[in-house]
Amino acid sequence: MQIKIKRAYEAPDEEDGQRILVDRLWPRGISKERARIDFWPKELAPSTELRRWYDHSPEKWPVFKARYFEELETKPVLMKELLDRLHRGTVTFVYSSKERRLNNAVAIRDYIDSITR
């Protein structure tokens, strides 16, 4: 199982495998053809309230991740579908934030790591 992370504004390539959009909102200015998204589980993205509260503030990152993990725990059916896709080969989590290190794509990858060890 290999998980890559890529901004929606970076060009897709064959090494991406399945491209999974992990944001609740579609990235601005990106067409569906250009994005080449294979799966968009909107309900697995952070809730609007959590996303707005976090606002990409680095000091809030640990609390954001903990709260996001709690949200993910309440979505076992979608998580199973996501995990099934991960077992089929390489996937790339696609996100739109300008923040490259502390975003929901990184957080959901960390969550998956924590439940599959």
Backbone as a chain_set.jsonl record, in Angstrom:
{"seq": "MQIKIKRAYEAPDEEDGQRILVDRLWPRGISKERARIDFWPKELAPSTELRRWYDHSPEKWPVFKARYFEELETKPVLMKELLDRLHRGTVTFVYSSKERRLNNAVAIRDYIDSITR", "coords": {"N": [[0.854, -1.179, 0.0], [0.795, 2.012, -1.066], [0.793, 5.406, -0.41], [0.562, 8.461, -1.869], [0.882, 12.026, -1.833], [-0.521, 14.912, -3.199], [-0.858, 18.18, -4.494], [-3.834, 19.569, -5.862], [-3.362, 21.29, -7.916], [-1.108, 20.484, -9.155], [0.146, 18.722, -11.963], [-1.447, 15.71, -12.987], [-0.016, 12.387, -13.111], [1.013, 9.213, -14.511], [2.16, 7.696, -12.482], [0.73, 8.293, -10.246], [-1.292, 6.511, -9.668], [-4.463, 5.545, -8.395], [-6.353, 8.453, -8.09], [-7.409, 10.295, -5.407], [-9.587, 12.583, -4.21], [-9.421, 14.411, -1.318], [-10.7, 16.507, -0.154], [-13.507, 18.477, 0.956], [-14.595, 20.372, -0.679], [-14.61, 21.135, -4.184], [-11.564, 21.779, -5.921], [-10.758, 25.124, -6.689], [-10.948, 26.486, -9.946], [-10.09, 24.241, -11.33], [-10.68, 21.887, -13.753], [-12.769, 18.958, -14.1], [-11.749, 17.156, -15.939], [-9.05, 17.892, -16.081], [-8.239, 17.428, -13.452], [-8.537, 14.686, -13.077], [-9.738, 12.858, -11.15], [-10.372, 9.897, -9.402], [-11.92, 9.035, -7.304], [-14.018, 10.504, -4.927], [-14.552, 10.947, -1.863], [-16.343, 12.897, -0.261], [-17.454, 13.024, 2.303], [-15.494, 12.065, 3.96], [-13.737, 14.08, 4.3], [-12.543, 16.739, 6.447], [-15.007, 18.115, 8.649], [-16.984, 21.018, 7.876], [-17.064, 22.825, 9.999], [-14.82, 22.042, 11.549], [-12.751, 22.419, 9.694], [-12.912, 25.2, 9.246], [-12.394, 26.131, 11.827], [-9.747, 25.229, 12.23], [-8.235, 26.502, 10.134], [-5.722, 26.357, 8.959], [-3.753, 26.899, 10.906], [-0.706, 26.47, 12.276], [-0.196, 26.035, 15.031], [-2.532, 24.882, 15.902], [-2.53, 22.364, 14.816], [-2.015, 19.742, 16.166], [-4.392, 19.422, 17.708], [-6.326, 19.698, 15.739], [-5.764, 17.37, 14.186], [-6.388, 15.347, 16.058], [-9.14, 15.82, 16.491], [-10.069, 15.468, 13.883], [-9.424, 12.782, 13.451], [-11.238, 11.665, 15.238], [-13.621, 12.331, 13.895], [-13.282, 10.749, 11.59], [-13.468, 8.207, 12.685], [-16.181, 7.893, 12.943], [-17.107, 7.141, 10.529], [-17.145, 4.417, 9.358], [-17.929, 2.839, 7.093], [-17.283, 4.301, 4.751], [-14.546, 4.56, 5.261], [-13.755, 1.907, 5.055], [-14.215, 1.464, 2.339], [-12.318, 3.232, 1.28], [-9.95, 2.076, 2.295], [-10.066, -0.398, 0.991], [-9.559, 0.446, -1.629], [-6.96, 1.304, -1.313], [-5.623, -1.061, -0.985], [-5.508, -2.038, -3.497], [-3.445, -0.959, -4.882], [-1.136, 1.736, -5.693], [-2.088, 4.915, -4.474], [-3.003, 8.35, -4.745], [-3.48, 10.959, -2.63], [-5.297, 13.769, -3.147], [-5.302, 17.226, -2.669], [-6.26, 20.671, -2.025], [-5.219, 22.792, -0.569], [-2.91, 25.483, 0.15], [-1.083, 25.009, 2.047], [1.396, 22.74, 2.517], [2.429, 20.855, 4.326], [0.851, 20.558, 6.649], [-1.985, 19.543, 6.33], [-5.275, 18.23, 5.469], [-4.903, 15.961, 3.85], [-2.436, 14.923, 4.615], [-3.096, 14.403, 7.261], [-5.151, 12.427, 7.034], [-3.705, 10.391, 5.854], [-1.915, 9.866, 7.96], [-3.768, 8.961, 9.834], [-4.657, 6.585, 8.607], [-2.253, 5.166, 8.618], [-2.048, 4.832, 11.38], [-4.144, 3.064, 11.957], [-3.607, 0.811, 10.522], [-1.292, -0.376, 11.258]], "CA": [[0.0, 0.0, 0.0], [1.572, 3.242, -1.147], [-0.018, 6.621, -0.45], [1.252, 9.692, -2.239], [0.095, 13.234, -1.566], [-0.244, 15.869, -4.266], [-1.792, 19.302, -4.631], [-4.722, 19.485, -7.03], [-2.859, 22.174, -8.957], [0.021, 19.808, -9.806], [-0.34, 17.878, -13.056], [-1.501, 14.269, -12.735], [0.82, 11.548, -13.956], [0.685, 7.792, -14.428], [2.652, 7.143, -11.221], [-0.205, 8.639, -9.173], [-2.25, 5.446, -9.389], [-5.803, 6.121, -8.215], [-6.318, 9.798, -7.512], [-8.533, 10.43, -4.486], [-9.728, 13.937, -3.676], [-9.745, 14.29, 0.106], [-11.307, 17.773, 0.281], [-14.967, 18.545, 0.884], [-14.932, 21.273, -1.786], [-13.828, 20.935, -5.399], [-10.537, 22.822, -6.039], [-11.103, 26.244, -7.563], [-10.264, 26.666, -11.213], [-9.609, 22.969, -11.881], [-11.755, 21.123, -14.392], [-12.781, 17.53, -13.771], [-10.852, 16.487, -16.878], [-7.669, 18.188, -15.683], [-7.965, 16.86, -12.129], [-8.497, 13.222, -13.199], [-10.044, 12.26, -9.855], [-11.027, 8.594, -9.519], [-12.812, 8.806, -6.155], [-14.15, 11.732, -4.137], [-15.386, 10.697, -0.681], [-16.489, 14.192, 0.414], [-17.81, 12.862, 3.713], [-14.285, 11.765, 4.735], [-13.005, 15.326, 4.515], [-12.912, 17.365, 7.718], [-16.266, 18.858, 8.632], [-16.836, 22.452, 7.616], [-16.763, 23.495, 11.271], [-13.439, 21.749, 11.916], [-11.889, 23.072, 8.708], [-12.907, 26.647, 9.51], [-11.717, 26.347, 13.111], [-8.305, 25.0, 12.045], [-7.767, 27.63, 9.314], [-4.301, 26.114, 8.674], [-2.904, 27.489, 11.937], [0.197, 25.403, 12.72], [-0.312, 25.751, 16.474], [-3.743, 24.082, 16.111], [-2.388, 21.096, 14.107], [-2.252, 18.527, 16.961], [-5.801, 19.334, 18.087], [-7.04, 19.427, 14.487], [-5.62, 15.956, 13.843], [-7.148, 14.536, 17.02], [-10.575, 15.985, 16.197], [-10.318, 14.867, 12.575], [-9.41, 11.33, 13.665], [-12.536, 11.343, 15.857], [-14.617, 12.36, 12.822], [-13.075, 9.587, 10.725], [-13.951, 7.024, 13.417], [-17.638, 7.805, 12.814], [-17.42, 6.846, 9.124], [-16.49, 3.133, 9.059], [-18.243, 2.309, 5.764], [-16.439, 5.022, 3.792], [-13.149, 4.219, 5.523], [-13.519, 0.574, 4.491], [-14.112, 1.629, 0.89], [-11.027, 3.85, 1.027], [-8.92, 1.067, 2.56], [-10.127, -1.366, -0.114], [-8.875, 1.054, -2.771], [-5.53, 1.346, -0.998], [-5.066, -2.405, -1.133], [-5.432, -2.352, -4.932], [-2.242, -0.377, -5.473], [-0.769, 3.11, -5.354], [-3.099, 5.972, -4.529], [-2.54, 9.701, -4.452], [-4.469, 11.832, -2.002], [-5.244, 15.079, -3.788], [-5.845, 18.278, -1.806], [-6.091, 21.97, -2.683], [-4.626, 23.786, 0.327], [-1.557, 25.968, -0.116], [-0.253, 24.43, 3.114], [1.843, 21.435, 2.016], [2.812, 19.921, 5.386], [-0.173, 20.407, 7.686], [-3.285, 19.594, 5.667], [-6.077, 17.036, 5.729], [-4.357, 14.795, 3.145], [-1.412, 14.389, 5.515], [-3.776, 13.883, 8.445], [-5.849, 11.167, 6.753], [-2.646, 9.391, 5.675], [-1.459, 9.511, 9.305], [-4.833, 8.154, 10.442], [-4.59, 5.252, 8.001], [-1.053, 4.531, 9.186], [-2.299, 4.455, 12.771], [-5.098, 1.948, 12.092], [-3.18, -0.357, 9.75], [-0.022, -0.923, 11.782]], "C": [[0.895, 1.235, 0.0], [0.62, 4.418, -1.295], [0.895, 7.789, -0.783], [0.312, 10.855, -1.927], [0.502, 14.282, -2.593], [-1.298, 16.971, -4.249], [-2.595, 19.165, -5.9], [-4.188, 20.302, -8.197], [-1.593, 21.634, -9.631], [-0.553, 18.866, -10.864], [-0.372, 16.404, -12.646], [-0.471, 13.541, -13.594], [0.512, 10.081, -13.677], [1.121, 7.163, -13.111], [1.73, 7.456, -10.042], [-1.079, 7.452, -8.781], [-3.645, 6.041, -9.327], [-5.667, 7.482, -7.542], [-7.592, 10.012, -6.696], [-8.536, 11.84, -3.921], [-10.195, 13.836, -2.228], [-10.273, 15.598, 0.697], [-12.818, 17.693, 0.154], [-15.415, 19.389, -0.31], [-14.042, 20.985, -2.985], [-12.796, 22.064, -5.51], [-10.916, 23.885, -7.061], [-10.267, 26.247, -8.827], [-9.736, 25.394, -11.86], [-10.797, 22.221, -12.49], [-11.664, 19.661, -13.98], [-11.829, 16.757, -14.679], [-9.395, 16.679, -16.458], [-7.305, 17.516, -14.36], [-7.795, 15.34, -12.164], [-8.665, 12.512, -11.85], [-10.817, 10.962, -10.072], [-12.079, 8.371, -8.438], [-12.809, 10.082, -5.328], [-15.083, 11.47, -2.957], [-15.509, 11.971, 0.176], [-16.701, 14.06, 1.918], [-16.617, 12.483, 4.582], [-13.429, 13.004, 4.965], [-13.394, 15.895, 5.877], [-14.23, 18.122, 7.578], [-15.986, 20.335, 8.377], [-16.448, 23.188, 8.89], [-15.305, 23.286, 11.661], [-12.473, 22.45, 10.971], [-11.789, 24.568, 8.973], [-12.181, 26.961, 10.814], [-10.201, 26.246, 12.937], [-7.664, 26.137, 11.262], [-6.261, 27.565, 9.044], [-3.368, 26.85, 9.63], [-2.002, 26.395, 12.5], [0.068, 25.05, 14.199], [-1.547, 24.91, 16.797], [-3.627, 22.669, 15.528], [-2.638, 19.868, 14.984], [-3.725, 18.342, 17.351], [-6.659, 19.054, 16.848], [-6.974, 17.943, 14.149], [-6.443, 15.071, 14.782], [-8.644, 14.621, 16.735], [-10.949, 15.343, 14.863], [-10.336, 13.342, 12.691], [-10.73, 10.884, 14.297], [-13.64, 11.347, 14.807], [-14.493, 11.128, 11.927], [-13.578, 8.301, 11.372], [-15.459, 6.83, 13.243], [-18.077, 7.434, 11.395], [-16.805, 5.513, 8.682], [-16.758, 2.602, 7.653], [-17.37, 2.984, 4.704], [-14.961, 4.713, 4.006], [-12.827, 2.846, 4.945], [-13.365, 0.665, 2.976], [-12.763, 2.247, 0.515], [-9.895, 2.836, 1.218], [-8.902, 0.0, 1.465], [-9.387, -0.828, -1.34], [-7.363, 1.083, -2.546], [-4.871, -0.012, -1.211], [-4.943, -2.818, -2.598], [-4.193, -1.776, -5.6], [-2.016, 1.051, -5.017], [-1.975, 4.033, -5.456], [-2.419, 7.304, -4.228], [-3.697, 10.471, -3.847], [-4.253, 13.228, -2.572], [-5.952, 16.083, -2.881], [-5.596, 19.622, -2.482], [-5.406, 23.035, -1.829], [-3.245, 24.236, -0.143], [-0.571, 25.393, 0.899], [0.124, 23.002, 2.724], [2.139, 20.424, 3.116], [1.687, 19.596, 6.361], [-1.556, 20.561, 7.073], [-4.024, 18.28, 5.886], [-5.593, 15.801, 4.975], [-3.284, 14.123, 4.007], [-2.083, 13.746, 6.724], [-4.466, 12.553, 8.159], [-4.832, 10.051, 6.464], [-2.127, 8.918, 7.035], [-2.494, 8.64, 10.021], [-4.776, 6.728, 9.907], [-3.379, 4.491, 8.523], [-1.323, 4.029, 10.594], [-3.237, 3.266, 12.915], [-4.665, 0.694, 11.339], [-1.851, -0.933, 10.227], [-0.224, -2.231, 12.452]], "O": [[1.652, 1.471, 0.942], [-0.241, 4.436, -2.174], [1.865, 8.067, -0.078], [-0.897, 10.675, -1.778], [1.686, 14.517, -2.833], [-2.48, 16.716, -4.017], [-2.081, 18.69, -6.913], [-4.528, 20.031, -9.349], [-1.068, 22.247, -10.561], [-1.62, 18.282, -10.669], [0.571, 15.91, -12.027], [-0.098, 14.014, -14.667], [-0.175, 9.758, -12.708], [0.511, 6.191, -12.665], [1.936, 6.932, -8.947], [-1.562, 7.403, -7.65], [-3.98, 6.934, -10.106], [-4.953, 7.632, -6.551], [-8.703, 9.923, -7.218], [-7.598, 12.244, -3.235], [-11.238, 13.247, -1.945], [-10.289, 15.768, 1.916], [-13.344, 16.931, -0.658], [-16.479, 19.152, -0.883], [-12.871, 20.635, -2.834], [-13.129, 23.212, -5.217], [-11.345, 23.566, -8.17], [-9.054, 26.04, -8.795], [-9.002, 25.466, -12.845], [-11.792, 21.96, -11.814], [-10.607, 19.188, -13.561], [-11.176, 15.812, -14.237], [-8.606, 15.735, -16.48], [-6.168, 17.081, -14.181], [-7.02, 14.772, -11.394], [-7.844, 11.68, -11.464], [-11.791, 10.926, -10.825], [-13.022, 7.605, -8.635], [-11.76, 10.667, -5.059], [-16.281, 11.743, -3.045], [-14.852, 12.096, 1.21], [-16.204, 14.866, 2.704], [-16.699, 12.563, 5.807], [-12.487, 12.963, 5.756], [-14.458, 15.57, 6.403], [-14.528, 18.692, 6.528], [-14.888, 20.828, 8.632], [-15.597, 24.078, 8.862], [-14.625, 24.232, 12.058], [-11.476, 23.018, 11.416], [-10.698, 25.137, 8.928], [-11.441, 27.941, 10.897], [-9.46, 27.088, 13.443], [-6.646, 26.68, 11.691], [-5.605, 28.599, 8.916], [-2.325, 27.36, 9.222], [-2.499, 25.472, 13.145], [0.209, 23.885, 14.573], [-1.605, 24.287, 17.858], [-4.53, 21.855, 15.72], [-3.419, 19.006, 14.582], [-4.239, 17.224, 17.324], [-7.603, 18.266, 16.906], [-7.998, 17.324, 13.859], [-7.12, 14.147, 14.33], [-9.336, 13.603, 16.737], [-12.018, 14.748, 14.731], [-11.184, 12.687, 12.085], [-11.276, 9.843, 13.931], [-14.504, 10.471, 14.816], [-15.503, 10.533, 11.55], [-14.061, 7.405, 10.68], [-15.956, 5.712, 13.384], [-19.271, 7.414, 11.094], [-16.026, 5.483, 7.73], [-15.879, 1.966, 7.072], [-16.786, 2.308, 3.857], [-14.203, 4.614, 3.041], [-11.74, 2.643, 4.403], [-12.49, 0.021, 2.397], [-12.138, 1.829, -0.459], [-8.988, 2.752, 0.39], [-7.831, -0.454, 1.061], [-8.67, -1.571, -2.009], [-6.586, 0.907, -3.484], [-3.698, -0.092, -1.576], [-4.334, -3.844, -2.901], [-3.921, -2.074, -6.763], [-2.64, 1.514, -4.062], [-2.771, 3.947, -6.391], [-1.397, 7.361, -3.545], [-4.754, 10.619, -4.46], [-3.161, 13.789, -2.484], [-7.051, 15.83, -2.39], [-4.8, 19.703, -3.418], [-5.049, 24.092, -2.349], [-2.505, 23.466, -0.755], [0.628, 25.305, 0.634], [-0.751, 22.143, 2.616], [2.1, 19.222, 2.852], [1.592, 18.468, 6.844], [-2.221, 21.578, 7.268], [-3.461, 17.328, 6.427], [-5.851, 14.684, 5.422], [-3.239, 12.897, 4.108], [-1.683, 12.666, 7.159], [-4.373, 11.634, 8.972], [-5.079, 8.892, 6.796], [-1.921, 7.722, 7.245], [-2.139, 7.698, 10.728], [-4.84, 5.771, 10.679], [-3.473, 3.304, 8.833], [-0.887, 2.94, 10.967], [-3.143, 2.528, 13.896], [-5.274, -0.365, 11.492], [-1.348, -1.89, 9.639], [0.734, -2.826, 12.946]]}, "num_chains": 1, "name": "protein.A"}
